[in-house]
Amino acid sequence: MLDVKIKPLTKEQIIISVDRLTRFKETEIKYYRVFSEIILLNLIEPKYKKSDLEKMSYKQMKNFAQEIINYSLEHLGIELVQDYSINQKLLDYENSVFVLSEDVESFLKNKINYRAILQLIPEDTSKNLQWLKALGHSDDIKEVRENKSFCFPIEKLFLVEGITEETLLPEFAKLCDLDFDKNGIYVISAGGKNQVVRYFYNLISTCRLPIFVLLDKDACENLSEISPKLRDKDRVHILRAGEFEDILPEALVLRTLDYATKNISLAPTDEIEFTGSRVEYLEKYFKHRGLHDFKKAEFAELVKQNIIGKNDLSDEILEIFSELRQNVLVK
């Protein structure tokens, strides 16, 4: 026990902290941020400032944070159990995903009472917290992942440019009997082709997992930046038809538009040709009909609701999943 004075965390604060610690994010970044916030806000004596934490060892930060969390659990009336098997599983997992220094490992070599924390986590919770709960009762966590579809432990990364791919690829994959959540395939939307390069560079410097990168047709320059850094287990696919919206089957796009406007009386759109850039067509469609501006995220959700079956998979979508299966990303 440390000689400290603590303002206990609430139940909600404990859950939020553990949620942040178990997300897919570089280990050092997430643990430093969560532990720093807990120390700054909930350690009354001794009192530290942000500048003090910058000089503090990771081991000392870990000691303070675990003391605050465990004290907070006791304050909530939860009995602490001296079982740290979950802690070891988390350490092993982070080591399997990221390259960890000895200092960063000291964050993970903690005695946070996860066994007690599991009592606070509701059943209807985020995928990473569902995984954490499963760690408490199962040694074959991959089998549980396949049954429960919560993606963790993550084993493969699918790095894409935008929200359309992030929304639709998992849905299309299911039609090919490839469930991303069951197989531990985690989709990262970078927010543009230039950001894909930045994400990729950051990932390969610390991450052990294989990465599949999907780029639009106009990203040749970005491919030239990525290619020299590719490892044997990484892959890149460049779209042949432009953007991801351009490889959606025409029937699926038109069905989605009919669905989106079925209860609205609108002017005809005969003069708008369904050719060229799919995004340009959609922008004209929405503008011509006096609708709000075309937004990729909203349209992707509408497309998702209107996927019927394998006929909604274009040849290139099928090709992407074939490449995914052929390399080390999918066993």
C-alpha positions, 0 to 999 in steps of 0.5 A, spaced: 500 500 500 502 506 498 502 512 503 497 516 498 490 520 499 485 518 493 479 521 490 475 514 488 474 513 481 466 512 480 464 506 476 463 509 470 470 512 470 473 505 471 469 502 465 471 508 461 479 507 463 479 500 462 475 501 455 481 506 453 486 501 455 484 495 451 482 498 445 487 498 439 492 503 440 499 503 441 500 501 448 505 506 450 500 512 448 494 509 451 497 507 458 501 513 459 494 517 457 490 513 461 494 513 467 496 520 467 489 522 467 487 518 473 493 520 477 492 528 475 485 528 477 484 522 483 491 523 486 490 528 492 496 527 496 502 527 493 499 532 488 503 532 481 502 536 475 503 534 468 510 536 468 512 532 474 509 526 470 513 527 464 519 526 469 516 520 473 518 513 471 513 508 468 513 504 473 511 509 478 506 511 474 503 504 474 504 504 481 500 510 483 494 508 477 493 501 480 493 503 487 487 509 485 483 504 481 484 498 486 482 503 492 476 505 488 473 498 487 474 497 494 470 504 495 465 501 491 464 495 495 467 490 490 471 485 493 478 484 491 481 477 488 488 476 488 488 473 481 492 476 476 491 471 470 487 477 466 493 481 467 498 476 464 493 475 458 493 482 457 501 483 457 502 477 452 496 480 447 500 487 447 506 483 446 503 479 440 501 486 437 506 491 438 514 491 439 514 493 447 520 496 450 522 494 457 519 501 460 512 500 456 512 493 459 512 496 466 505 499 465 503 492 463 506 488 469 501 491 474 496 489 479 490 492 477 484 488 479 481 486 473 477 480 476 473 485 480 472 490 474 469 485 470 463 485 475 462 492 473 462 491 466 455 490 463 453 485 458 451 490 452 458 493 451 464 495 446 467 489 443 474 490 446 470 490 453 466 483 451 473 480 450 476 483 456 470 479 460 471 473 456 479 473 458 476 472 465 473 465 463 476 462 457 483 460 455 481 459 448 480 466 446 480 465 439 474 460 439 470 465 443 472 470 438 469 466 433 463 464 437 461 471 439 464 476 434 468 481 438 474 481 433 479 481 439 484 479 439 486 482 433 490 479 428 490 482 422 489 490 420 485 492 414 487 499 412 483 503 408 482 511 406 475 512 408 468 511 411 465 508 405 470 502 405 470 501 413 462 501 413 461 496 407 467 492 407 465 488 413 458 487 410 460 485 403 465 480 407 460 476 410 457 474 403 463 471 402 463 467 408 469 471 411 467 475 418 472 480 420 470 480 427 470 472 427 477 472 424 480 478 428 480 483 422 480 490 424 479 495 419 482 502 420 479 508 416 485 513 415 481 519 412 484 520 405 490 517 401 495 521 404 493 519 411 494 512 409 501 513 408 502 516 415 498 511 418 502 505 415 509 508 417 506 509 424 504 502 424 510 498 421 514 502 426 511 498 432 506 493 430 507 486 429 501 484 425 500 484 418 497 489 414 492 489 408 492 496 405 486 498 400 488 505 396 484 508 390 486 508 383 489 515 384 494 513 389 500 511 385 504 516 388 502 514 395 503 507 393 510 509 391 511 511 398 509 505 402 512 500 397 519 500 400 516 499 407 512 493 405 514 487 409 513 480 407 506 479 410 503 486 408 499 487 401 497 493 397 491 493 393 490 499 388 483 500 385 482 499 378 476 503 377 477 510 381 474 510 388 471 505 392 464 507 390 466 506 383 466 499 384 459 498 387 454 494 383 450 499 379 444 495 381 446 496 388 447 504 388 440 505 384 436 500 389 439 505 395 437 511 391 430 508 391 430 507 398 433 513 400 427 517 396 421 512 396 417 517 400 419 524 397 416 527 391 422 529 386 423 531 379 426 526 374 433 525 373 433 523 366 439 528 364 444 525 369 448 520 366 450 514 370 457 514 368 464 517 370 465 518 377 460 515 382 461 520 387 460 525 382 454 522 379 451 522 387 453 529 388 449 531 382 443 526 384 442 529 391 443 537 388 438 536 382 433 533 387 434 538 392 436 534 397 442 535 402 449 535 400 451 528 398 455 525 404 459 519 404 458 516 411 450 517 410 450 514 403 455 508 406 450 506 411 444 507 406 448 502 402 449 497 408 441 497 409 440 495 402 445 489 401 441 483 399 446 478 397 452 476 393 449 479 386 451 486 390 459 484 390 462 486 384 468 483 381 473 487 384 470 486 391 471 479 390 478 480 388 480 484 394 477 478 398 480 473 394 487 477 395 485 477 403 485 469 403 491 468 399 496 471 404 498 470 411 492 475 413 487 469 413 488 462 415 
